[in-house]
Amino acid sequence: MSQFSQRTVARLTASAALAMLSAGFATSALAAGADPSLFNIEGYAAVAGVTGGGVYSEDDPRYIKVATADEFLKALASISDTDNEPYRVIEITADLDLGYDEAGGDATAAKYPFFKAHNPALTSAVLKKTGVSKINLTGFDGLTIYSKNGATIRHAGFNIDDGQNLIIRNLTFDEMWEWDEKTAGDYDENDWDYITIGNSKETSVGAVWIDHCTFYKAYDGIVDIKRGASNPADSGPDTQAQNGITISWTKILPGSGNPDFMKEQFDALEADRAAYPFYDFLRSFMTEDQIMAVEMPVKKGHLIGSSSKKEKPGFVVTLAHNYYKDLQDRMPRLRTGDVQVYNLVADASDVRETMAWYDKLLADNPDKAAKLSGDPYKLKLYTNGSISTESGAVMVRNSVYKGVQTPLRNNQSKPEDPSYTGAIEAFNTRMELLAGADDNLIPAPQSTITDESGTQWIVWQGDSGLSGTPLGPTEAPPIPFKWNNGEPPAPQNLFDTDKVEAVVTSDAGAGAISLSTAEWLNPINK
């Protein structure tokens, strides 16, 4: 077995192991006796007063348990039932396969109009069979969707529009990626996000808390937040109270919790290379395992504001205590508005090591590399962190960026034009980069560490505003920092930078902690 095959299998195995941990095998801080108030709602969603559906006993008529796709869709249908009290709490007790065809196709869509066919799969045999669905969550006013066991939603994305006061907790999202032959590696066709908030500019959505969820690799974004989440146009405390969104204690992981889902796709490409010119071109100088290793990372995390120069400044988002493994970009990417980030662990160390051999491979094959810069193909590895553009404001505190070459960026389009630049700062934040290869990015490291595989990393920790800081921001001259919607709420649980990695990797993600029914439903436990 080649070194690339070993690395790929190791990563697939690691993803499966993380899935097992998320299913309840982890030893979390809570299992060791931590107070459940550690996982209380924080940030902008707390300012918005998010309660979800409320706290009810399991035998209350407003509480329902679902174990099948039809039961779940039927429960969602109650939201728009004007004749009866809607369900306020939906507990998912088993994994749900919610692809358009596997969940009943047109017949189910006729029964539940909010259940829609998403863009069809083009290469994945699995997704061609199951279909991919878009489930529109609209018209809610107080709703909690959660699982006690970290149940998995497969083959579906949630489109959250026209509602207030929503909690989504302790769910896993998986199997919504396929090889991109249509746009030759640009991933600009299917538009599959696991969760989209505020997709319609005509409606308003806010007061959303996504907590203790796990997201595997998606074709497009993981959780995107769009124009409907920035209404109304007026900024200030009222905006925080209406639009506040928090994503907390959440994991983004590479590949799939089901290793066969990824491997079977690549084996199918390998079996019929002539039908996939982009893949066949890569195979002219790369092995199947090498291609898998380059494709395994997650391309995009959170896009906040979908249209350049057209967004209102009313986005108010908190990213707290999250673990992003092998995420290459958008932690978040903000177009105007405000985002506070704290206790983030962005671990792209595996991506950085893959970049090292992949960049050398391209250097050794310049004729091939010339065809991979967008014409006619695109296959590039990069490690970006948190990005603020178009007068946005992003503040990062007590966080860790591992293998991320540009932790902070302030312009993504036109560095020469200040109107495309955003404000971004980081405090007490650590970056770790590859010794030797990245010495130019941290010219004065404070220390060097060696990981379990013997790879050396150079380390720097501090603030972005210090003289000689390697944190950035990069791309454009910095602009003065100013919040668009008033001062954000203070973090309720802010771990020291040196401790955050151990805490977040243990306790973030679906299935990582155990709570009672009342504790899951109550956003504030004493």
LINCOR-V46216 format. One record per backbone hydrogen bond with DSSP energy under -0.5 kcal/mol. CO is the residue of the C=O (numbers start at 0). NH is the residue of the N-H. If there is no record, write none. Layout:
((CO/NH) (CO/NH))
This chain:
((1/5) (2/6) (3/7) (4/8) (5/9) (6/10) (7/11) (8/12) (9/13) (10/14) (11/15) (12/16) (13/17) (14/18) (15/19) (16/20) (17/21) (18/22) (19/22) (19/24) (20/23) (20/25) (25/27) (27/31) (28/33) (29/32) (34/37) (35/38) (36/39) (41/44) (41/45) (42/45) (42/46) (43/47) (44/49) (45/48) (50/53) (53/55) (56/59) (59/62) (61/87) (61/88) (63/90) (65/92) (65/93) (67/71) (68/72) (69/73) (70/74) (71/75) (72/76) (73/77) (74/77) (75/78) (76/79) (77/80) (79/81) (87/143) (88/63) (88/90) (89/91) (89/145) (90/65) (90/92) (95/97) (95/153) (98/102) (99/104) (100/103) (103/106) (103/107) (104/108) (105/109) (106/110) (107/111) (111/114) (113/115) (113/135) (115/133) (123/127) (124/128) (125/129) (126/130) (129/100) (129/101) (131/117) (132/156) (133/115) (133/135) (134/136) (134/158) (135/137) (136/160) (139/163) (142/166) (143/89) (144/168) (145/91) (150/171) (151/95) (151/153) (152/173) (153/97) (154/132) (156/134) (156/158) (157/159) (157/195) (158/136) (158/160) (159/197) (161/138) (162/205) (163/141) (164/141) (164/142) (165/208) (166/144) (167/210) (168/146) (170/213) (171/152) (172/215) (173/154) (175/218) (178/180) (179/184) (180/183) (182/185) (183/377) (190/192) (191/219) (193/157) (194/223) (195/159) (195/197) (196/225) (197/227) (199/202) (203/162) (205/164) (206/165) (207/245) (208/167) (208/210) (209/247) (210/169) (212/250) (213/172) (214/252) (216/175) (219/299) (220/193) (221/194) (223/196) (224/304) (225/228) (226/229) (227/204) (235/238) (235/239) (236/240) (237/241) (238/242) (239/243) (243/206) (243/207) (244/317) (245/209) (245/247) (246/319) (247/211) (248/508) (249/322) (250/214) (251/324) (254/216) (256/258) (257/260) (257/261) (258/261) (258/262) (259/263) (260/264) (261/265) (262/266) (263/267) (264/268) (265/269) (266/270) (267/271) (268/271) (269/272) (271/274) (272/275) (275/279) (276/280) (277/281) (278/282) (279/283) (280/283) (281/284) (281/285) (286/290) (287/291) (288/292) (289/293) (290/294) (291/295) (295/254) (297/327) (300/221) (300/222) (300/302) (301/303) (301/331) (301/332) (302/224) (302/304) (303/334) (306/309) (314/337) (315/244) (316/339) (317/246) (317/319) (318/341) (319/248) (321/323) (321/344) (322/251) (322/324) (323/325) (323/346) (325/297) (327/383) (328/300) (329/301) (331/330) (331/386) (332/303) (333/335) (333/388) (336/392) (337/316) (338/394) (339/318) (340/396) (341/320) (343/345) (343/399) (344/323) (344/346) (345/347) (345/401) (346/325) (347/351) (348/352) (349/353) (350/354) (351/355) (352/356) (353/357) (354/358) (355/359) (356/360) (357/361) (358/362) (359/363) (360/364) (361/364) (364/367) (364/368) (365/369) (366/370) (367/370) (368/371) (369/372) (370/376) (371/378) (376/373) (382/405) (384/330) (385/408) (386/333) (387/421) (388/335) (388/391) (391/422) (392/338) (393/424) (394/340) (395/426) (396/342) (398/429) (399/345) (399/401) (400/402) (400/431) (401/347) (402/404) (405/384) (406/385) (407/473) (408/387) (409/421) (413/416) (415/417) (416/419) (417/420) (419/389) (420/390) (422/393) (424/395) (425/463) (426/397) (428/461) (429/400) (430/459) (431/402) (432/457) (433/437) (434/436) (435/438) (437/440) (437/441) (441/444) (446/458) (448/456) (450/453) (454/450) (455/434) (456/448) (457/432) (458/445) (458/446) (459/430) (461/428) (462/465) (465/468) (470/407) (473/409) (473/475) (492/494) (495/498) (495/499) (496/500) (498/502) (499/503) (500/504) (501/505) (502/506) (503/507) (508/511) (515/519) (516/520) (517/521) (520/522) (522/40))
